[in-house]
């Protein structure tokens, strides 16, 4: 490690640079120059420009400090997310930071900005920064944190750039994978919209739209549906097995961490030893605040095998031509919140009577299976990319530790460096 040295951040960046904002504040509707704040820095080191505030051009020109330059390293200086770090890549012609961010900018040629970013992002460095956070009501960093936080730096600037390039290339692959996941999710949403309104014909094709072939559709309380589909209320297409539910009691809690999953209204709560139910069922939450955020927490899950379920989830199985898989998929793709009743303290409930009266449409079983298989294939593609994303993130975590501590060295082409 003789070719590496430990340096305080102060030695390589000087003073952290803070920004400011106009008196009276700004908002996303303000016209002018983009102004980044703590909300724009992501926990994984990325930067988001959603809900981007702006400052008037005249104010930007009058700012004594806080104007952004490409490859500035940004660190959140206060609030709940103190210490989050991001790399600004020059996304705008002009931009600045507000008073909630520090700019870490090399001013003496001692360090490559990309290497600086990954060094500050390194978990070991983040731990050091966390130790410098002061205040309880409003935690934050002051400018002196750079005097106490040190990082390892290769003396060879080419090695710094090479390490930053390797990690940034991996970051680009991660971003491409995230974009691919988002694309697959959009495709799935469109596919499901088509499948749940048009279905598929016996030869496996999507039905023409109603505009193209109005004679193939009939009107229902759920909108226009294919003529072949049945329509009714859930009570006619499902059995409700709520007598199998088991409340969470002291005895139940004592038996947790066992063999079989224990389900609640938003998924697996824990495991308990004795199994209560066996088979394939659709579970749908009965009450709780999760109804208001069903995008993040699906209010329904499909379970198979042996499991337990508490008294906050209804237990359903399909009948009269409706498969249990169809019930689950139908709940996932229909907004049923307007069937909920409000309880005290803003809580919502889907009682059994309301559940039985939920409107539902049902194709014949063969068409159900075709629709569901296509949806599951789309979901499998998303899950495969999510697994790849997890793998890349683990790879990045390992590479950061190896490359930024000198544990694994990189080769540098001296001829290219000398001519650069």
C-alpha positions as CSV (number, residue, x, y, z in Angstrom):
1,X,0.0,0.0,0.0
2,X,3.0,2.3,-0.3
3,X,1.5,3.7,-3.5
4,X,-1.7,4.7,-1.5
5,X,-2.0,7.3,1.1
6,X,-4.7,8.2,3.7
7,X,-6.0,11.7,3.3
8,X,-8.5,13.8,5.2
9,X,-11.2,15.1,2.9
10,X,-10.1,18.6,3.8
11,X,-6.7,17.9,2.1
12,X,-8.4,17.0,-1.2
13,X,-11.4,19.3,-1.4
14,X,-10.7,22.2,0.9
15,X,-13.9,23.6,2.3
16,X,-17.4,22.1,1.5
17,X,-19.5,24.5,-0.5
18,X,-23.0,25.2,0.6
19,X,-25.7,26.8,-1.5
20,X,-28.7,29.1,-0.8
21,X,-32.2,29.9,-2.0
22,X,-34.1,33.2,-2.4
23,X,-36.0,34.7,0.5
24,X,-39.5,33.3,0.5
25,X,-38.3,29.9,-0.9
26,X,-38.9,28.3,-4.3
27,X,-41.1,25.5,-5.6
28,X,-41.4,23.3,-8.7
29,X,-43.5,25.8,-10.4
30,X,-40.8,28.5,-10.3
31,X,-39.3,29.3,-13.6
32,X,-35.5,29.6,-13.8
33,X,-32.4,27.6,-12.9
34,X,-32.6,24.1,-11.4
35,X,-31.8,24.1,-7.7
36,X,-31.0,20.7,-6.1
37,X,-31.7,19.9,-2.5
38,X,-31.5,16.9,-0.2
39,X,-34.7,15.4,-1.8
40,X,-32.9,15.0,-5.1
41,X,-30.1,12.8,-3.7
42,X,-30.9,9.0,-3.6
43,X,-29.7,6.6,-1.0
44,X,-27.8,4.5,-3.6
45,X,-25.7,7.4,-4.9
46,X,-28.0,8.5,-7.7
47,X,-29.7,11.8,-8.3
48,X,-33.3,12.3,-9.3
49,X,-34.7,15.4,-11.0
50,X,-38.3,14.7,-10.1
51,X,-40.0,17.5,-8.2
52,X,-37.1,19.8,-9.1
53,X,-37.1,23.3,-7.6
54,X,-35.9,26.3,-9.6
55,X,-34.5,29.7,-8.7
56,X,-34.9,32.9,-10.7
57,X,-32.0,33.5,-13.2
58,X,-31.2,36.9,-11.5
59,X,-30.8,35.1,-8.2
60,X,-28.6,32.4,-9.7
61,X,-26.3,35.0,-11.2
62,X,-26.0,36.8,-7.8
63,X,-25.1,33.6,-5.9
64,X,-21.6,33.9,-4.3
65,X,-21.3,30.1,-4.1
66,X,-23.3,27.0,-4.8
67,X,-23.3,26.9,-8.6
68,X,-22.8,23.4,-9.9
69,X,-20.0,22.1,-12.1
70,X,-20.0,18.8,-13.9
71,X,-18.7,15.9,-11.6
72,X,-19.4,17.9,-8.4
73,X,-19.9,15.5,-5.5
74,X,-23.0,16.4,-3.5
75,X,-23.7,15.4,0.1
76,X,-26.9,16.0,2.1
77,X,-25.9,18.1,5.1
78,X,-28.9,17.9,7.3
79,X,-32.2,16.2,8.0
80,X,-33.2,12.6,8.2
81,X,-31.1,11.6,5.2
82,X,-27.9,13.4,6.3
83,X,-24.8,11.9,4.6
84,X,-26.5,10.8,1.3
85,X,-24.1,11.4,-1.5
86,X,-24.6,11.8,-5.3
87,X,-22.5,12.7,-8.4
88,X,-23.8,15.6,-10.5
89,X,-22.9,14.8,-14.2
90,X,-23.7,18.2,-15.7
91,X,-27.3,17.4,-16.7
92,X,-28.2,21.1,-17.1
93,X,-26.4,24.0,-18.7
94,X,-26.7,25.9,-15.4
95,X,-27.7,24.5,-12.0
96,X,-27.1,25.1,-8.3
97,X,-27.7,23.7,-4.8
98,X,-29.7,25.0,-1.9
99,X,-28.6,25.3,1.7
100,X,-29.3,21.6,2.4
101,X,-26.4,20.3,0.3
102,X,-22.6,20.6,0.4
103,X,-20.6,20.5,-2.8
104,X,-17.4,18.5,-2.5
105,X,-15.1,19.8,-5.2
106,X,-11.4,19.1,-5.7
107,X,-9.5,22.3,-6.0
108,X,-5.9,21.3,-6.1
109,X,-5.6,18.3,-8.5
110,X,-5.2,15.9,-5.6
111,X,-8.1,13.6,-6.5
112,X,-10.3,12.6,-9.4
113,X,-13.9,13.6,-8.8
114,X,-15.3,10.2,-9.8
115,X,-12.9,8.5,-7.4
116,X,-13.9,11.0,-4.7
117,X,-17.6,10.2,-5.2
118,X,-17.1,6.5,-4.8
119,X,-14.8,6.9,-1.9
120,X,-17.4,9.0,-0.1
121,X,-20.1,6.5,-1.1
122,X,-18.1,3.6,0.3
123,X,-20.0,2.2,3.4
124,X,-16.9,2.6,5.6
125,X,-16.7,6.3,4.7
126,X,-20.4,6.7,5.3
127,X,-19.9,5.3,8.8
128,X,-17.2,7.8,9.5
129,X,-19.5,10.6,8.2
130,X,-22.3,9.3,10.4
131,X,-20.2,9.7,13.4
132,X,-19.8,13.4,12.7
133,X,-23.5,14.1,12.6
134,X,-24.6,16.3,15.4
135,X,-28.0,17.3,16.8
136,X,-31.0,15.2,17.7
137,X,-34.0,17.4,16.7
138,X,-32.4,18.4,13.5
139,X,-29.3,16.2,12.8
140,X,-26.7,17.6,10.4
141,X,-23.1,18.0,9.3
142,X,-21.1,21.2,9.6
143,X,-18.1,22.1,7.5
144,X,-15.7,20.6,10.0
145,X,-16.7,17.0,9.2
146,X,-14.1,17.0,6.4
147,X,-11.3,17.5,9.0
148,X,-12.2,14.1,10.6
149,X,-13.2,11.9,7.7
150,X,-10.3,10.2,5.9
151,X,-10.2,8.2,2.7
152,X,-7.5,6.0,1.0
153,X,-6.2,7.5,-2.2
154,X,-3.8,6.1,-4.8
155,X,-0.9,8.4,-5.5
156,X,-1.2,7.5,-9.2
157,X,-4.0,9.7,-10.6
158,X,-4.4,7.2,-13.5
159,X,-5.3,4.5,-11.0
160,X,-7.9,6.8,-9.5
161,X,-9.5,7.4,-12.9
162,X,-9.3,3.7,-13.8
163,X,-11.1,2.7,-10.5
164,X,-13.8,5.4,-11.0
165,X,-14.3,4.2,-14.7
166,X,-14.8,0.6,-13.6
167,X,-17.3,1.5,-11.0
168,X,-19.1,4.1,-13.2
169,X,-19.4,1.5,-16.0
170,X,-21.0,-0.9,-13.6
171,X,-23.3,1.9,-12.5
172,X,-24.3,2.4,-16.1
173,X,-25.2,-1.3,-16.4
174,X,-27.3,-1.0,-13.2
175,X,-29.1,2.0,-14.6
176,X,-29.8,0.2,-17.9
177,X,-31.2,-2.7,-16.0
178,X,-33.4,-0.5,-13.9
179,X,-34.6,1.2,-17.2
180,X,-35.3,-2.3,-18.6
181,X,-37.3,-3.2,-15.6
182,X,-39.3,0.0,-15.9
183,X,-39.9,-0.8,-19.6
184,X,-41.1,-4.4,-18.8
185,X,-43.4,-3.0,-16.1
186,X,-44.9,-0.6,-18.6
187,X,-45.4,-3.4,-21.1
188,X,-47.0,-5.6,-18.4
189,X,-49.4,-2.8,-17.5
190,X,-50.5,-2.4,-21.1
191,X,-50.7,-6.1,-21.6
192,X,-52.9,-6.5,-18.5
193,X,-55.1,-3.6,-19.6
194,X,-55.7,-5.4,-22.9
195,X,-56.1,-8.9,-21.5
196,X,-58.6,-7.8,-18.8
197,X,-60.8,-5.8,-21.2
198,X,-60.4,-7.7,-24.5
199,X,-59.2,-11.2,-23.5
200,X,-58.0,-13.7,-26.1
201,X,-59.7,-15.7,-28.7
202,X,-59.4,-19.5,-29.0
203,X,-56.6,-19.2,-31.5
204,X,-54.6,-17.2,-28.9
205,X,-55.0,-13.7,-30.3
206,X,-56.2,-10.6,-28.6
207,X,-59.8,-9.7,-29.5
208,X,-60.2,-6.7,-31.7
209,X,-61.0,-3.6,-29.7
210,X,-64.6,-2.6,-29.2
211,X,-64.1,0.3,-31.7
212,X,-63.0,-2.3,-34.3
213,X,-65.6,-4.9,-33.5
214,X,-68.4,-3.6,-31.3
215,X,-70.5,-6.8,-31.9
216,X,-68.0,-8.8,-29.8
217,X,-68.7,-6.9,-26.6
218,X,-71.5,-6.3,-24.1
219,X,-71.9,-3.6,-21.5
220,X,-71.5,-4.4,-17.8
221,X,-71.0,-2.3,-14.6
222,X,-67.3,-2.9,-15.1
223,X,-67.4,-1.4,-18.6
224,X,-67.5,-3.2,-21.9
225,X,-66.5,-6.8,-21.7
226,X,-66.3,-9.7,-24.3
227,X,-69.8,-11.2,-24.9
228,X,-68.6,-14.7,-23.9
229,X,-67.5,-13.5,-20.4
230,X,-69.8,-14.1,-17.4
231,X,-70.6,-11.2,-15.2
232,X,-71.8,-11.1,-11.6
233,X,-70.8,-10.5,-8.0
234,X,-68.0,-12.2,-6.2
235,X,-70.4,-14.3,-4.1
236,X,-71.4,-16.2,-7.2
237,X,-67.8,-17.1,-8.2
238,X,-66.0,-17.8,-4.9
239,X,-66.2,-19.5,-1.6
240,X,-65.1,-17.5,1.4
241,X,-63.3,-19.6,4.1
242,X,-63.0,-17.0,6.9
243,X,-63.9,-19.7,9.5
244,X,-60.3,-20.9,8.9
245,X,-58.7,-17.6,10.1
246,X,-56.8,-17.5,13.3
247,X,-56.4,-14.3,15.4
248,X,-53.0,-13.1,16.6
249,X,-53.0,-14.1,20.2
250,X,-50.3,-14.4,22.9
251,X,-50.3,-18.2,22.2
252,X,-49.8,-17.7,18.5
253,X,-47.0,-15.2,19.1
254,X,-45.2,-17.7,21.3
255,X,-45.2,-20.3,18.5
256,X,-43.8,-18.0,15.8
257,X,-40.5,-18.7,13.9
258,X,-41.7,-22.2,13.0
259,X,-42.1,-24.0,9.7
260,X,-45.2,-22.5,8.0
261,X,-45.8,-18.9,6.8
262,X,-48.3,-16.8,8.8
263,X,-50.1,-14.3,6.6
264,X,-51.7,-11.0,7.4
265,X,-53.4,-8.3,5.3
266,X,-50.2,-7.2,3.6
267,X,-48.2,-10.4,3.3
268,X,-46.2,-12.8,5.4
269,X,-46.0,-11.7,9.0
270,X,-43.9,-14.5,10.4
271,X,-43.8,-18.2,10.8
272,X,-45.5,-20.5,13.2
273,X,-45.3,-24.3,13.8
274,X,-48.8,-25.8,13.5
275,X,-50.3,-25.5,10.0
276,X,-53.9,-24.3,9.8
277,X,-54.8,-24.3,6.1
278,X,-53.5,-26.3,3.1
279,X,-54.3,-25.7,-0.6
280,X,-54.4,-22.8,-3.0
281,X,-56.2,-19.7,-1.9
282,X,-56.5,-16.0,-2.7
283,X,-56.1,-13.8,0.4
284,X,-57.4,-10.3,0.4
285,X,-56.8,-7.8,3.2
286,X,-59.9,-7.0,5.3
287,X,-58.8,-3.8,7.0
288,X,-55.8,-1.5,7.7
289,X,-54.1,1.6,6.2
290,X,-52.6,-0.6,3.4
291,X,-55.7,-0.1,1.3
292,X,-54.6,3.5,0.8
293,X,-51.2,2.4,-0.7
294,X,-52.1,-0.7,-2.5
295,X,-49.7,0.2,-5.3
296,X,-46.8,-0.4,-2.9
297,X,-48.6,-3.2,-0.9
298,X,-50.8,-5.4,-3.0
299,X,-54.0,-6.0,-1.0
300,X,-54.2,-9.5,-2.4
301,X,-51.8,-12.5,-2.5
302,X,-52.0,-16.0,-3.9
303,X,-50.8,-18.7,-1.5
304,X,-50.2,-22.4,-2.1
305,X,-49.3,-25.2,0.3
306,X,-49.5,-25.1,4.1
307,X,-49.9,-21.8,5.8
308,X,-51.6,-19.8,8.6
309,X,-53.6,-16.6,8.1
310,X,-54.8,-14.2,10.8
311,X,-58.2,-12.6,11.1
312,X,-57.3,-9.5,9.1
313,X,-57.4,-11.3,5.7
314,X,-60.3,-12.9,3.9
315,X,-59.7,-16.5,2.5
316,X,-61.1,-17.2,-1.0
317,X,-61.2,-20.0,-3.5
318,X,-62.8,-19.8,-6.9
319,X,-65.9,-21.7,-8.1
320,X,-68.6,-21.7,-10.8
321,X,-65.9,-21.4,-13.5
322,X,-63.7,-18.8,-11.8
323,X,-60.2,-20.1,-10.8
324,X,-58.5,-19.0,-7.7
325,X,-55.7,-17.6,-9.8
326,X,-58.3,-15.5,-11.7
327,X,-59.7,-14.0,-8.4
328,X,-56.2,-13.0,-7.3
329,X,-55.3,-11.4,-10.7
330,X,-58.7,-9.7,-10.9
331,X,-58.2,-8.0,-7.5
332,X,-54.7,-6.9,-8.5
333,X,-56.1,-5.1,-11.6
334,X,-59.3,-3.5,-10.3
335,X,-59.6,-0.6,-8.0
336,X,-61.9,-1.8,-5.2
337,X,-61.3,1.0,-2.8
338,X,-64.7,2.5,-3.5
339,X,-66.2,-0.6,-1.8
340,X,-64.4,0.1,1.5
341,X,-66.1,1.5,4.6
342,X,-64.3,3.9,6.8
343,X,-63.6,2.9,10.4
344,X,-62.4,5.0,13.3
345,X,-59.1,6.9,13.1
346,X,-59.2,6.9,9.3
347,X,-58.9,3.2,8.9
348,X,-60.7,1.3,6.1
349,X,-62.4,-2.0,6.0
350,X,-63.6,-4.5,3.4
351,X,-66.2,-6.4,5.3
352,X,-67.5,-9.8,4.2
353,X,-70.8,-8.3,2.9
354,X,-69.0,-5.8,0.7
355,X,-66.6,-8.5,-0.5
356,X,-69.5,-10.7,-1.6
357,X,-71.0,-7.9,-3.6
358,X,-67.8,-6.9,-5.5
359,X,-68.6,-6.9,-9.3
360,X,-66.5,-9.4,-11.2
361,X,-66.3,-10.7,-14.8
362,X,-65.1,-14.2,-15.6
363,X,-64.0,-15.7,-18.9
364,X,-64.2,-19.5,-19.4
365,X,-61.4,-21.4,-17.6
366,X,-59.4,-22.0,-20.8
367,X,-59.3,-18.3,-21.6
368,X,-58.5,-17.5,-17.9
369,X,-55.4,-19.8,-18.1
370,X,-54.2,-18.2,-21.3
371,X,-54.5,-14.7,-19.9
372,X,-52.9,-15.6,-16.6
373,X,-50.0,-17.5,-18.3
374,X,-49.2,-14.4,-20.4
375,X,-49.3,-12.2,-17.3
376,X,-47.1,-14.6,-15.4
377,X,-44.6,-14.7,-18.3
378,X,-44.4,-10.9,-18.3
379,X,-43.9,-11.0,-14.5
380,X,-41.2,-13.6,-14.9
381,X,-39.2,-11.3,-17.2
382,X,-39.5,-8.5,-14.6
383,X,-38.4,-10.9,-11.8
384,X,-35.4,-12.1,-13.9
385,X,-34.3,-8.5,-14.4
386,X,-34.8,-7.8,-10.7
387,X,-32.5,-10.8,-9.8
388,X,-30.0,-9.4,-12.3
389,X,-30.2,-6.0,-10.6
390,X,-29.6,-7.5,-7.2
391,X,-26.6,-9.4,-8.6
392,X,-25.2,-6.2,-10.0
393,X,-25.7,-4.3,-6.8
394,X,-23.9,-7.0,-4.9
395,X,-21.1,-7.0,-7.4
396,X,-20.8,-3.2,-7.0
397,X,-20.7,-3.5,-3.2
398,X,-17.8,-6.0,-3.4
399,X,-15.9,-4.1,-6.1
400,X,-16.1,-0.8,-4.1
401,X,-14.6,-2.5,-1.1
402,X,-11.9,-4.2,-3.1
403,X,-10.9,-1.3,-5.4
404,X,-11.3,1.7,-3.0
405,X,-9.2,0.1,-0.3
406,X,-6.4,-1.1,-2.5
407,X,-7.2,-4.7,-1.7
408,X,-7.4,-5.4,-5.5
409,X,-5.2,-3.3,-7.7
410,X,-6.0,-2.2,-11.3
411,X,-3.6,-2.0,-14.1
412,X,-2.9,1.5,-15.6
413,X,-1.6,2.0,-19.1
414,X,1.2,4.5,-18.4
415,X,1.5,5.4,-22.1
416,X,-2.1,6.4,-22.3
417,X,-1.9,8.3,-19.1
418,X,1.2,10.3,-20.2
419,X,-0.5,11.2,-23.4
420,X,-3.8,12.1,-21.8
